[in-house]
Amino acid sequence: MSVEAYGPNVIHVTIAADKAEALKGPGYGILADHVDNSAFHESADRNGDIFVSPALTLHVDPVPPPHTPGTTERYFAPDLAPVSLQVKNAKGETIVNMTGWDMAPHEVAGESTYQVGATFTAPADEHYYGMGQNQDSLGALDLRGRVIDCKHWYDAPSGETVCVPFMVSSKGYGIIWDNPSDTHFVAGIRGRTTFQSNVGERVSFFVITGDNPEQIYSAYARVTGNTPIPPKAAFGLIQSKARYASQAEVLNVAHTYRQKGYPLDVMVVDWFYWTRMGQLDINPAEFPDPDGMNKQLHAMGLKSIISIWPRFERSSRYFGELDAKGYFLKDKNGKTVDGLPFRSDRAGALIDSTNPAARKWYWEHARDNILSHGFDYPWLDETEPDLVPDGFFYSIGSGDRYHNVYPLLHVEGFAQGMRAWKPNTRVLILSRAAYLGSQRTGALFWSSDIDPTWEALQRQIPTGLNMVASGIAYWGNDIGGWQYLPQTTSATKPPLLDPSDARDVVGQNNDYPELLTRWFEYGTFLPTLRLHGDRKHTEIWAFGHQAEAIMAKYDKLRYQLIPYIYSQAKITHDTGAPFMRPLWMDFPNDPNVANLGTQYMFGPAFLVAPVTAQGQTEKDVYLPAGSDWYNFWTNEKLAGGRWVKVSAPIDQIPVFVRAGSIVPLGSAIESTASKQSVAEIRVYPGKDSDFALYDDDGTSYDYETGKSTLTKLHWDDATGALRVSGGNKTLAGKAKGLIKVIGK
């Protein structure tokens, strides 16, 4: 057994039958050079080994004395030395109790290995969150009582699953499970919580303790990496479609946004702009001048994203070279895997991004052939990857052993290449999957190819809240759903929006403009707002005049909120904690929010309760105890600790603001390329409050060396005065005229 620390509130435990395995360093995603044992001292006696820091105490029980096994033990007891341990927090409370571990020999992909796991006690009042992206809940958030299959699985019945094996408990701790193979997490069933991985020769996990989310997530960042601040454009509207067929179409959409005065920051070029998959080219018939296209977009204050896939058809120009170099996923005979017969992805070999040489080759050719034409950011699709690696082989070993690690290595290799290419231009990457540490790559993650249905929208709320609880702060989804839009509907209620002037897009799917509008309202309060989908058109104006007016209203609201949102991005960078947060993070003493996955906090001020049912114009919303709340639309003040029925006409989703909040609102801009001033400072009184208004140039890494502006806003509730201090001297001078005190 090996024990090491990553600071005062993180302990790493490794257990194996072989000493060499116990002494190996941690696995992929972990920053091994961040080991720091300095806060701990160790002691040992007949009661076991004890490791103590100011933040936690780890006690490892002594090995029981030898004894003659009884009849039952001879047949059913594990042939392993027993290991049990306990972790106490700074208050001396036992919060983790590992009661055993297991290693069961079996053969996987022709390799003799083990199924490995550990078991922990599960108190009846403990709740569990995180473990990546799982889309099987319609509202419940707590993982307790569920069995999570933690693996990247595009074809999961409810929507793609993504494994980020980080669990956070309501007891004030988190566990990082250090194994990239297919892992089952059994949460609080029969009094036990277990992790069990399909392949491994040891048990390796980290325990993090903390009195609040910031302490837990800052420690997670020490172990796996900080979340960078994305370029400011990432927080504006991102316009995508599957697919824009030509540069003329891309430019026409961009010009229409500008003509209509709807804010927009990013245009996306999705797949099949190439001549064939793996050609790594741009079809001149459809995109005759990509350099010129990007120059026009940049002149409009827009950025561009282009999709780049890791698969290569046999007829593509690079297949032979990559095959000869051994840079593809291989079968057991060492031959390149070309598509999969058991699913729809039946053509194309996968670049083996576990191979550093292959990663380098892929980055350099994508850079020279595609990004060099003026595209700002890549979209790295199929990062699960879609070619399921089970039964096949990467350069580092079997796809079964390393099932979940591909998205980290693939995206991080690209991110490192981008930063080396343009050292002071922030990396931004769209990525469809993640693993431990993926937050450090500068990627924005989304929930994959979901359906354009009310059910899919409903599933997004709890899905996203557990994904961000897994340390992946920048998560979103395809606004409107990605899959093909049926031209009929099964809805039985009259649509709340007139679809008659959107027939060209929706056919007889009469409630789709309503669905898209509700989805866009929800997306306004997500870390990223991106319209996308397999529809004839996806733009704000394509779904009827009534839908257009409402989505345009929310688009403009999103841009008003950018000073507020960007300030949260700085806090996430500093602490690792997400700013879209399940309610349990901010209201741990309110038992009513432990399993509530239908609403959430967006930064410290906003409580958001998306409407996810067709024809709905009222919604029951829970206002957490310990605060009063203001209805964002009516300014009505309500007491917390109760459910309220809230009016939700089609142009409003329930949004409340916590009493004692300061919300800076920005001036009207057409994109974040324009300088945005603070146009209004809203104060929601009820108690003293503070807000750290952050800004920087929005594009470079100068913020890492302190080149930024931090303006402190303080509201004194007793005197009704707002004090402004710090970097923005202009704001300090104008603040008195910008204040709007709600209810006064």
N, C-alpha and C positions, 0 to 999 in steps of 0.2 A: 504494500500500500504506500502511495506517495501523496504527500500533502504540500501544497504551495499556495502562496497568496498573491493576489493582484491588487494590493491595497488593503486598508484596514477592514473593509466590509465585503471582501470577496475571498473565498477559499476554494481551491481546486483540489478535488479528490480523484485519485486514480487507483483502481483495484484490479489486480490480475493474478492468475496462478503462476505466471512467469515473471520473475523480477525485472527482466529486461523490458517487458511490455509495460510494467508499472512505471519504469523510469523514462519511457519515451515522452517526448513533448506533446503538447495538445495538438488537436487535429486542425483541419482546414477552417478558416474563418477566425481563428483565435490569434491574437497578437502576442506571441510567446515572449517577445522582448519586453513586455509590460509587467512581467513578474516583479513583485515587490513584497518581500516578507518583512520589511523593516518594522512594521507596526506590531508584530506578533512576538510573544515569547512562549516557550514550550516547557512543559513539565511532564513528568511521568511517575506513576506509582502503581501499586497493585490494582488500583481501580481503573487504570487505563492511561491513555495519552491525552494531554490537554494542550490546545493551542489557543492563546488569548490575545485579543487586541481590544482597543476601546470600543469597537463596534460589534464584535461577535466573539463567541467562545465555541470552539469545536472540541467535542469530547469523543474519543474513539474507545470503545469498550475493549477490555482485554480479551484475548483468546481464551475460551473456556479450557479448563484442564482436560487432559486426555481421559477418556473413559471407554469402557467396552460398550459398543453399540448394541442396543436391544434389537429384538426381532423386526420391529417396524422400521427402525432406522436402517437396518441392513438392506431393506428392499426399497425404501422410499426417500430417505434423507439424501440431500445432494452431496456429491463427492468433492466438496469445496470447504476450505477453512471458513468458518462463519465470520462475518464482519458486520458490525452495527455501530452506528454513531449518532450523535445528537448535535444540533447547532442551536445555541441560545443567542438572542439579540442583546443589544446594549442594556436592556432592562433586566436581563437575566431570565427571560421567558424562553422556554423551549419551543422553537417554531419549526424545526425539522427533526424528524426521527427516522433515520434509515434503518430498517429492521433486517435487511438481507440483500444479497446479490446473487446472480446466477450466470452460469456459462454452460450452455448445452451444446455438445458437439453435433455438427451436421455438415453436409457438403453443399456448397453453393457455387454454381458456375464452374464445376470441376475442382473446386478448392476446398480442402479440409479447413473448416473454421468453426465458429461458435455463434449461437444466438445468445446475446448478452443483455442483462437487465439489472435493475435495482428496484427495491420496494420500499415505500415510505408509508408511515401511518397517515390516515386522513381523518382528522377530527370532523365531527358532524357539522360544525359551523364554518368549515373552510370552503372557499370558492377559488376557482382556477380560471386563468385567462391566458391568451396568447396562443402559442404553438403554430403560428403562421396563419395561412388563409384556408379556411374551411367554410364552404358555402351551404352547409346543410341545415342551417337554422333560419327560421322565419321571424325570430325575435329574441329568443332566449340567448343570453350572453355567456353565462357561467358554463364552463366545460364539465363541471361535476356531473357524474353519472353517464358520461359519454366516453366512447372509445375513439380516439383520433388516430387515423392512419396517416402519420406524418411522412408524406412522400409527395414529390411532384407528380401530379396526375392530371393531365389535360382533360381526360375523358371522365372525370369524376361526375357522377349523375347530377349533382346540383350545381356544377360549375367547377372550374379548375381548382385543385388544391395545391398549395405551396407550403413546403416544410421549412419553417424557421423554428428549430427546437428550443425555444425559450419560453418557459412557463412562469407566470407571475401569480403569486398567491395573495389572498386577502389577509394573510397572517403577517405580511410585511417582509416577504422574501421572494426571490426568484431562483429558478434552476435552469442553467444552460446545460443541455444534454449534448455532449461532444461526441456525436457519431452520425455520419452522413448517410448511412444505409436506411432502408425502409424501417421506420420506428413506430411502434404502437405506444400511445400514451393513454393509459387507463386511469381516469380521474375520479377518485373517491368512490370506488365501487367495492362493496363489502368491507368498508373500513380501510381500504388500501389504495394507494396511488402508485402506479408502476410505469417505468419506462422500459421498453424492450425492443432492442434493435436486431435486425436479421443477420448482420455480419459484424464480427469483431472478435478481438482477443483480449479485451479488457473492458472495464466499466470506467468511464471518465465523465465527470460532471462538475459544474461550478455552482456554488451556493452564494447568492448575493443577499445581503440584508439591508434594510433601509426603513426609516420612519415615514417616508413619503415617496411618491413616484420619482421625484428628481434624484433622490439618493440612489434608488435602485437603477434608474436608467443611466445616470452618470457613471456608475460602476460597470454597467453593461457596455458602455462606450469605451471604458478603459480596457475591457477584455477584447472587444471586437471592433472598435473604431468609432470615431466621431462622425456625426452627420454634418456634412458641409452645408453652407447656405447656397441654395440653388440660385442661378441667375434670376433676376427679378421677373424676366419674361415668363418664367415657369408658373407664376401666380396669376397671369392674365388668362384670357380665353385662348385655348388651343383648338384650332379647327382642323378636323381630319375627316376622311371618308375612305371606305373600301370600294373603289379607289378613285382618285382623280386621274383621268385617263390621259391628260396632256398638260403641258405647261400653260397652254392657253386657258384651260379650265381652272388651274390653280390661280393664275393671275386675275381671271375674271371674278372669282370668289373674293379674292383679296380686295380688288377695286370696289366690289359691291359693298363690302363691309365699310370701307372708307366713305363711299358715297352716301350710305345710309346713316353714317355717324355712330355705328355700333363699335365699341372698343374691341380690339383684337390684337394679339401679340405673336401668334405662331401659326404658320401654315404647314401642313404635314403632307408629304408625298409617301403614300403607302405602297404596298407590293406591286409587282409586275410592271414597274417602270423599266425593268431590264428586258433584254431580248430572250433570255432563258435563265432559269434558276442556277446560280453559281457562276454566271458569266461575269458578275461584278462589273456591269456596265450600265449605261443609261441609253435607252432606245432613242436614236436620233429622229426616228419618224414621229415620235410623240413628244419628245423633249429635245428639239433641235438646238436649243441654246440655254442649257441649264445655268451657265454662268450669268447670262443676261437676265434670266428669270430671277435669280437670287439678288442681283443688283437692283432690280425693280422692287422686289419685296423689301430689301433693306432701305430703299429710298422712302418707302411707306412706313418705316418704323417697325417692320416685321422681321421675325426670325423664321428659319425653316428647319424642319426635321425630315429626315428621309429614312425609310425602313431598309435595314440590311440583314439578310438572312444567312444563317450558318450552314446552309445546305447546297450541295453541288450535284447537278445532273451529270450523267455520264457524257452527254454531248456538250457540256460546257467546256470552255477553253482551258480551265485549270484542273479538271478532274484527273487527267493522266499524271500531271506533275504532283498533285497532292497524294494521289494513290501510291505513286512510286516512292514518295518521301515517308509514307506511313502516317500521314496526318489525319486519317479518318478513323471513326469508330469502327472496330473490327469484330468479326465473329470468332468463334473458338478456334477456327482453322487459320486465323490471321488474315482473312479476306475482308475487304471493305463491305460494310453493311450499306446497302442501297435501298432505302425505303423499308417499310414494314408491311408484310402481307396481311396482318390482322387488323389494320386500320386504314383510314383514307389516305395517309401520307405514304404513298407507294413509290415515290421517286425521289432520289436525292440522297447523297451521303453526307454525314454530319462531320463538320470540322471538329477535331479532337482538341478542345480548348484546355484539356488537362496537360497537354504537351506545350511547354513554354515556346518552343520553336514554331509550332503551329499557331499559337496565339499571336506571335510576332508577325508571322507571314500574313495572317488574316487582317490584323490591324493595318499593316503597311499597304496592302492591296486595296482595302476599303478606303483608306485615306487617299491614296493616289488616284484611284479610279472614280471615286464617288464624292467624298467630302470635299476634295480639292476644288470642286466646281462651285464653291460658295455656300454649300450647305452648312448650317451652324451646328446641328446636333444630330446624332444617330438615334434611330429606333432599333434596338436589338430585339427582334422578335424570336419566338421559339426558343427561349432560353431555358425551358424546363429540362431537357429539350423535348421536342415533339417525337423524335426518334427515341423511343423508350429504351434505355440502356441495359435493362435487365437481360441477362444471358449473353451480353456482349462485353467488349473490353475497351477501356480507355488505356492510354499510355501508363497511367498510374496504377491500374488494376481493373478489377471487374466492375462493370456497371452496377451490379448488385451491391458491391461494397461501397461504391461512391455515388449511389443513385441521386443524392440531393445536392451535390457540390457543383455541378456544371454551371448554374447561373452565376455563382460567385466568381469562378475562375474566368468564364467567358467575358462577363461584363467588366470585371476589374482589369483584365488585360487590355481591353479597349479603353477604359478610363485612364489607365496609366499612359497609354500611347497618346491620347488626346492631350493630356497635361504636358507631356514632353514636347509635343508638336507646337502647342500654343500655351506656354507656361503661365501666362497671366490672363487666360480666358477660362472662366468657370466651365467645368464639365457638366453637361446635362445629357442624360441617356434615358429613353423610355425602355423599360424592361418588364417582361411578363412573368418573371419568377425571381425568387430571392433565396438566400440562405444566411446563416450566421455571418455577420459582417457586411452584408450587401449594402447596408445603409451608408457605408463609407465611400461608395463608388460614385456618388453624385447622381444616382438613378432615381427616376420616378417610376413607381410600380403601379400596375393596374390589374383588375380582376379577370382579365382574359376575355374570351369570346362568349359573353353571356347573351341570353335571349332578350329580345325587345318586348318583355312582358311585365305585367304588374308583379307577378311572383318573383321574377329576377330582381326587380327594384327592391322589393321587400327584403330579399336575402342580402342585399348589399350592406345594409346598416350594421347588423351584427358581424358580418364578415369583415368589414373594414375595421371595426372597433377591436376585434381580436388580432387583426394583422398589425395595427399600430401598437397594440400592447406587446407585440413580439419584437419591438425595437425598430420597426420599419415605419417611420413617421410619414413618409411621402407616398401615400396610397390613394388611388382613386379608381374610377371605373369609366367604361365607355358610356357617356351620357346618351341615353336612348337605347342601349343594348346593341351588341355588334351583329348578331346573327341576322340572316335574311328576314326582312319584314313581311309577314303574311299580309295578303291584301284583303283579308276578311277578319272578323273579330267574333269572339264568343261572349262579349260583354252584354249584359242584360239591362244596364242602366243607361239612360240617355247621356250622351257625352256632354261634358261641361264646356267644351269648346267646339265651335262649328268647323267640321272637317270639309265642307263643301268646296272650298277654294284650295284644297290640298289633294284632290283626287289623283293628280298626276303622280304623287309620291305614295299616298297611303291607300289608294283604291277604296275599298269598302271597310277598311280597318278604322272605323269611325271614332274610336276612342284613343287612337294613337297620338294625335296632337295633344290631347290631355295628358297622356302618359309622359310624352317627351317633355312637356312643360313642367310637370311635377318633378321629373328627374332633373331638369335644369335648375329648378328652385333648390333642390337638395344639393346639386353640384356646386352651386354658388358658395356653399359652406363646406366644401371639401378642400383638402390641401392643394389639389389641382383640378381644373375645370376643363374638360376636353370632350368636345362633341365628336362622335365617331359612329360608324355603323355601315352595314351592307344595305344601303338604301339608295334610291336614285339620286336623292339630294339629302344632305344632313345639316344645311345651314339654318340659321335662326328664322329666315324668311320663307322657308320651303314648306311650312305646315299650316298655312292659313294666317290671315291677318290678325285674328284674335290671339293665336299662340305667339305670333311674332311680337306683338306689343308687350306681352308679359315677359317673354324671354329677353327682349331688349331691355326692359326695366331691370331685370336681375343681372344682366350683363353689366349695366352701368353701376348697379349696387356693388357688384364684385370689385370693380375698379375703385369705388369709393372706399372699400375696405382694405385696399392694398397696404396703406401705412400700418394698419392694425395687424394684418396677416404677416407682413414682412418683419415686424417686430417680434412676432411669435417664432419666426424662422431663426432669428438670432438666439432666442432662448433654447430652442431645440438644439442648435449647434453647441451651445454652452453646456447643456445638461443632458442631452440625449432623449429627454422626455418628449413625447408627441404633443402637438397642440390641438389636434382633433383627439378628444379623449372620452373614453367611456366614463359614465358618471361616478363609478366607484373610485376613480382616482382622486376626484375632488371632494367627494362626500363619503369617506370611508366609514363614518359613524351612522350613516342612514341605511338600515338594512333593506329598505325598499328598492334600492338601486343596484343591489348585488347581481341581479339577473336581468337587468333592464337593458336590452339591446336594440330598442326602437328609437332612442333619442340619445343625444350626446352633447358634450361641451365642445365649442369651437373657440379655442383660446380661453382666457379666464372669464370672459364676459358673457358669451352667447350660449344659450341652450337651444338646440335645434331638434325639432321633432318632425321629420319628413312625412309627408302624406304618401302612402303607398297603396291605396285602394281606389279603384275607379269610382267616380261619382261622389267621392267623400267631400263634404263641406264642413264637417266638424271633426275634432279629434280630441281624445282624452290624453292629457299631458300631465306627467308627474313633475311637480316643482320640488326639488330636494329640500330637506329640512336644513335649518341653519342659516337661511337667507330669505330676504324678500326678493320678489322678481317683478320686472316690468315687461309688459307685452310690448315687443319691439314696434308693432304697427299702431297700437292705440295709446301707448304710454300708461295704460292702466297698471296700478301697483297691486300685487297679490302676495299673500303670505305663503311661505314655503311649507314643506312637509305634508303635501296633500295633492290629490288628483284634481284637475280642473278640466272642464269641457271648453274647448277653445274653438272659436269660429275659424274656419279655414276655407274661405272662398277660393276660387281657382287661381287668383293672383296673389294668394298668401299661403305660406306654410307657417305653422306655429314656430315662432322664434321669440325667446325671452332673454332679457338681459339681467344679470345678477345685480342686485342693489349694491352700491359701492364700487361701480365700474366706471372707468374712463375709456371712451372709444373715440380715437381720432379718425376723422373721415377726410379722404383726399379730394382734391379738385378733379374736375372732369378732364380726362386725357383719352387719346385714341389708342395709346399703347404705353407700355412702361419705358419705351425709348424716350418719351417726353418727360421733362421735369415735372414732378407732381408736388404741389404744395399742400399743406393741411388747410382745408376749407372750413372745418368745423370740429370743435372738441365737445363731444357729448359727455355729460356727467349724469350718471344715474345715482342719485344720493341715497344715503342710508347708513353709511359709515365712511370713515377715512379710507382713502384708496390711493394707489400709486400705479403709474404706467410708465414703462421705459420705452420711449419712442425711438426706434433704431432706424438708421438709414446709412447707405454707402453708395458706391457708384453702380451697383447692381449687376456688374458684368465681370469684374476682375477678382483676383485673390488678395487684393490690397487689404481687405478686411482682416486677413490673418495676421497682419502686422499692425493692426490698430487704426488703419485709415478709415474711419467711419465717424458717424455722428450719433451720440446718445443723448437724448433730451429727456429729462425726468419731469414727469407731471405728478403733482401731489394735490389731492383734494382734501381740504379740511372740512369735515361735515358740520362741525359745530359752528364755524364762522361763515360757511358757505363761500369759501375762497379757494381758487385754484392757483397753485404756485408752479411756475415753470422755471427750470434751471438746467444748465448744461449746454450742450453743443450748438443747438439751433438758436442763435441769437435773434434772428428775424422772427421766429415763432414766439419767442419770449416777449418781444415787443408788441406783437399783434394778438397774443393769446386772449386778452381781455375781451376783444371784439369777436372772438371765435367761439366763446363758450356758450353752450346751450345746456342749461340744467333742466333735466326732465322733471316735470311736475311743478316747476316754479315759473 
